[in-house]
Amino acid sequence: MPLKRKAIPSPNDSSRGGATVRLIVVHTAEGATTIEELGNFFASTSSGVSSHTGIDDKAGVIGEYVKRGNKAWTAANANPVAVQTELCAFASWSRDEWNRHPAMLDNCAKWIAEEAAAFGIPITKLTASQAQGSGRGVCQHADLGAWGGGHWDCGSGFPIDHVLDLARGGGEEMGYPDWFWNWASWYLTTSRDPADRPAGTPDTIPDWAWDGQQEIAAIGKRYGMTGGERDWIEWYLAGKKGERPNVPETIPDRWWNDEMWTLERDKAQS
């Protein structure tokens, strides 16, 4: 589904002067925490700066301040050849802190994919020399060096490889980010000791994650993906009482894994 672009026009833009866009550049705003706050800053002529878009934690919605056909003012000499976004974040964030903002990262990935499609730019991570040379692809502000203003965002903790995987349509299992599976396992199969809460889990769990956790729990209560496996696990955990279900003599490794998972889950919930 395409991103919803909330228009907050900035007067701080100009013509690209015939330059061809070859760079998709990601920045951090270093102050504004919402796309509205960032848009209000860019809307002032006295600020003298702008970006094409801004991205915060609102899933599926980004701010649009300068149309992609025009030049935004945010990366010095790189501006004519770049389409650019500002994440409502800080370059000092650790990897764990970035992972607490899954909607922001997902929005960034979708924005990259949309701009790549619009300009025919490959979703490829550029080195600094490629970005400052003639390379075509995606980079961070820091990769532009002094030519692009001499900034260091998005910082060493920014999960650029993960974001690009998402932009290419991968990087997630069944539509869920990696932190979700770690958190769901901790929530469903342990005593939920806060000290063992998986790193990278958001402080506030999104509604979609709670829905996904309930779906996993429902699958677990069915004890497997097939009737035969379910019957065997029930028979085995009940002490092998009664007739052995009509299942293979050699139990697949996956069934043993499912049996252990079910046993640990039942212990945690008892």
SULZIQUI-V652344 format. One record per residue. N is the residue number from 0. SS is DSSP state (helix for helix, strand for strand, loop for the rest). PHI is phi in radians with two decimals (none if undefined). D_LAST is the distance of its C-alpha to the last C-alpha in Angstrom with 2 decimals. Layout:
BEGIN
<<N	SS	PHI	D_LAST> <N	SS	PHI	D_LAST>>
END
This chain:
BEGIN
<<0	loop	none	41.65> <1	loop	-1.07	44.42> <2	loop	-1.15	43.85> <3	strand	-1.50	45.10> <4	strand	-1.83	47.82> <5	strand	-1.51	48.50> <6	strand	-1.36	52.19> <7	loop	-2.35	53.24> <8	loop	-1.07	56.66> <9	loop	-1.87	58.09> <10	loop	-1.40	61.86> <11	loop	-1.62	61.49> <12	strand	-2.64	62.08> <13	strand	-2.84	65.03> <14	loop	-1.24	66.25> <15	loop	-1.36	65.12> <16	loop	1.12	68.79> <17	loop	1.50	68.38> <18	loop	-1.21	65.82> <19	loop	-1.61	63.29> <20	loop	-1.29	59.62> <21	loop	-2.23	58.05> <22	strand	-2.13	55.23> <23	strand	-1.92	51.87> <24	strand	-2.03	51.10> <25	strand	-1.91	47.92> <26	strand	-2.12	48.31> <27	strand	-1.99	46.28> <28	loop	-1.31	47.65> <29	loop	1.06	47.18> <30	loop	2.99	47.01> <31	loop	-1.14	46.32> <32	loop	-1.92	42.64> <33	loop	-2.37	43.21> <34	helix	-1.17	45.57> <35	helix	-1.24	47.38> <36	helix	-1.08	48.07> <37	helix	-1.14	49.28> <38	helix	-1.10	51.40> <39	helix	-1.11	53.07> <40	helix	-1.17	54.04> <41	helix	-1.20	55.50> <42	loop	-1.28	57.29> <43	loop	-1.59	59.58> <44	helix	-1.12	62.74> <45	helix	-1.21	62.80> <46	helix	-1.21	59.67> <47	loop	1.22	61.63> <48	loop	-2.39	58.55> <49	loop	-2.90	56.28> <50	loop	-2.57	53.89> <51	loop	-1.17	53.46> <52	strand	-2.48	49.87> <53	strand	-2.36	47.05> <54	strand	-2.36	43.30> <55	loop	-2.18	40.49> <56	loop	-1.60	36.83> <57	loop	-1.44	37.64> <58	loop	-1.06	36.43> <59	loop	1.39	39.34> <60	strand	-2.25	42.00> <61	strand	-2.29	44.51> <62	strand	-1.59	47.69> <63	strand	-2.15	51.05> <64	loop	-1.94	53.95> <65	loop	-2.34	56.53> <66	loop	-1.11	57.09> <67	loop	-1.05	56.60> <68	loop	-1.27	60.30> <69	loop	-1.77	61.36> <70	strand	-1.63	61.05> <71	strand	-1.53	58.55> <72	loop	-1.90	59.47> <73	loop	-2.62	56.76> <74	loop	-2.50	57.65> <75	helix	0.85	61.37> <76	helix	-1.20	63.21> <77	helix	-1.43	60.27> <78	helix	-0.94	60.21> <79	helix	-1.10	62.63> <80	helix	-1.89	60.63> <81	strand	-2.23	57.09> <82	strand	-1.93	54.62> <83	strand	-2.40	52.23> <84	strand	-2.28	49.07> <85	strand	-2.02	47.72> <86	strand	-1.43	44.00> <87	loop	-1.36	43.14> <88	loop	-2.68	41.84> <89	loop	-2.29	43.15> <90	loop	-1.14	44.36> <91	loop	-1.40	42.80> <92	loop	-1.07	39.24> <93	loop	-1.41	37.08> <94	helix	-1.06	35.34> <95	helix	-1.09	32.00> <96	helix	-1.17	33.65> <97	helix	-1.01	35.15> <98	helix	-1.22	31.78> <99	loop	-1.44	30.63> <100	loop	-2.20	33.28> <101	helix	-1.10	32.39> <102	helix	-1.17	34.43> <103	helix	-1.10	37.44> <104	helix	-1.14	37.27> <105	helix	-1.16	36.90> <106	helix	-1.06	39.83> <107	helix	-1.07	41.85> <108	helix	-1.08	41.27> <109	helix	-1.15	42.32> <110	helix	-1.11	45.34> <111	helix	-1.01	46.38> <112	helix	-1.10	46.13> <113	helix	-1.18	48.21> <114	helix	-1.24	50.88> <115	helix	-1.07	51.04> <116	helix	-1.19	51.73> <117	helix	-1.18	54.28> <118	helix	-1.87	56.27> <119	loop	1.17	55.70> <120	loop	-1.74	54.17> <121	loop	-1.21	51.92> <122	loop	-1.49	48.37> <123	loop	-2.23	49.18> <124	strand	-1.33	48.53> <125	loop	-1.61	51.92> <126	loop	-1.37	53.00> <127	helix	-1.06	55.02> <128	helix	-1.15	58.26> <129	helix	-1.19	57.48> <130	helix	-1.12	56.61> <131	helix	-1.48	59.78> <132	loop	-1.72	61.84> <133	loop	-2.24	61.83> <134	loop	-1.15	58.27> <135	loop	-2.10	56.42> <136	strand	2.84	52.69> <137	strand	-2.01	50.04> <138	strand	-2.62	50.13> <139	strand	-1.72	49.13> <140	helix	-0.96	51.70> <141	helix	-1.01	51.87> <142	helix	-1.21	53.15> <143	helix	-1.50	56.28> <144	helix	0.99	57.53> <145	helix	-1.10	60.59> <146	helix	-1.03	61.77> <147	helix	-1.79	58.84> <148	loop	1.98	59.03> <149	loop	1.29	57.56> <150	loop	-1.70	53.99> <151	loop	-2.05	50.80> <152	loop	-1.29	48.20> <153	loop	-1.65	45.57> <154	loop	1.59	44.84> <155	loop	-1.25	43.38> <156	loop	-1.46	39.75> <157	loop	-1.16	40.37> <158	loop	-1.44	38.55> <159	helix	-1.07	41.69> <160	helix	-1.13	40.79> <161	helix	-1.12	37.51> <162	helix	-1.09	39.42> <163	helix	-1.20	42.10> <164	helix	-1.06	39.64> <165	helix	-1.10	38.31> <166	helix	-1.09	41.93> <167	loop	-1.42	42.70> <168	loop	1.70	39.87> <169	loop	-2.14	37.40> <170	loop	1.49	34.99> <171	loop	-2.30	31.88> <172	strand	-1.85	29.52> <173	loop	1.01	29.10> <174	loop	1.47	30.59> <175	strand	-1.89	27.98> <176	loop	-1.25	29.01> <177	helix	-1.03	27.63> <178	helix	-1.07	25.70> <179	helix	-1.06	23.62> <180	helix	-1.16	22.13> <181	helix	-1.13	21.35> <182	helix	-1.17	19.75> <183	helix	-1.09	17.69> <184	helix	-1.12	16.38> <185	helix	-1.08	15.58> <186	helix	-1.25	13.94> <187	helix	-1.58	11.82> <188	helix	-2.12	11.02> <189	loop	-2.28	11.05> <190	loop	-1.41	10.26> <191	loop	1.12	13.36> <192	loop	-1.12	15.70> <193	helix	-0.97	19.01> <194	helix	-1.17	20.95> <195	helix	-1.77	19.51> <196	loop	-1.03	20.11> <197	loop	-1.03	22.37> <198	loop	-1.08	26.07> <199	loop	1.56	27.86> <200	loop	-1.35	25.15> <201	loop	-1.04	26.93> <202	loop	-1.06	26.36> <203	loop	-1.91	26.01> <204	loop	-1.32	24.06> <205	loop	-1.12	26.39> <206	helix	-1.00	25.57> <207	helix	-1.12	26.12> <208	helix	-1.26	23.40> <209	helix	-1.10	20.81> <210	helix	-1.09	22.18> <211	helix	-1.14	21.94> <212	helix	-1.09	18.30> <213	helix	-1.16	17.55> <214	helix	-1.16	19.79> <215	helix	-1.11	18.02> <216	helix	-1.07	14.61> <217	helix	-1.13	16.60> <218	helix	-1.11	18.19> <219	helix	-1.09	15.03> <220	helix	-1.20	13.91> <221	loop	-1.53	17.37> <222	loop	0.95	16.74> <223	loop	2.04	20.04> <224	loop	-1.66	23.46> <225	loop	-2.28	25.06> <226	helix	-1.09	24.59> <227	helix	-1.10	25.35> <228	helix	-1.11	22.74> <229	helix	-1.05	20.07> <230	helix	-1.09	21.30> <231	helix	-1.14	21.44> <232	helix	-1.12	17.87> <233	helix	-1.06	16.62> <234	helix	-1.12	19.17> <235	helix	-1.17	18.43> <236	helix	-1.24	14.65> <237	loop	-1.49	15.53> <238	loop	1.61	17.87> <239	loop	1.05	20.97> <240	loop	-1.47	21.71> <241	loop	1.45	24.59> <242	loop	-1.23	26.94> <243	loop	-1.16	26.23> <244	loop	-1.01	26.18> <245	loop	-1.38	29.43> <246	loop	-2.29	28.54> <247	loop	-1.01	30.53> <248	loop	-1.08	30.98> <249	loop	-1.68	30.31> <250	loop	-1.31	26.95> <251	loop	-1.03	27.42> <252	helix	-0.97	25.97> <253	helix	-1.06	24.26> <254	helix	-1.14	22.24> <255	helix	-1.12	21.03> <256	helix	-1.09	20.05> <257	helix	-1.16	18.14> <258	helix	-1.11	16.40> <259	helix	-1.16	15.36> <260	helix	-1.08	14.23> <261	helix	-1.11	12.08> <262	helix	-1.09	10.58> <263	helix	-1.15	9.97> <264	helix	-1.12	8.59> <265	helix	-1.11	5.99> <266	helix	-1.11	5.22> <267	helix	-1.14	5.67> <268	helix	-1.61	3.82> <269	loop	-1.48	0.00>>
END
